[in-house]
Amino acid sequence: MVIRQDALAEWTKSSYSANGNCVEVKAAEGHALLVRDSKSVSSGVLDFSAKTWSAFLSDVTRTARF
């Protein structure tokens, strides 16, 4: 799964979110994706390159047991 940089202009919660306990993602300038804890938005963010994020999603999709 590849995320277009303009697709997530605002913080977006996962569609798998339950009771608000989830992560949120947002596209950032410079082809990066920001990730934060939706329960503690002021705790900081993780910054991933688009390539790294795509590799992570690919690995999760390949190994997940939904």
Buried (B, 14 or more C-beta within 10 A) or exposed (E): EEBEBEEBEEBBEEEEEEEEEBBBBBBBEEEBBBBBBBEEEEEEBEEBEBEEBBEBBEEEEEEEEE
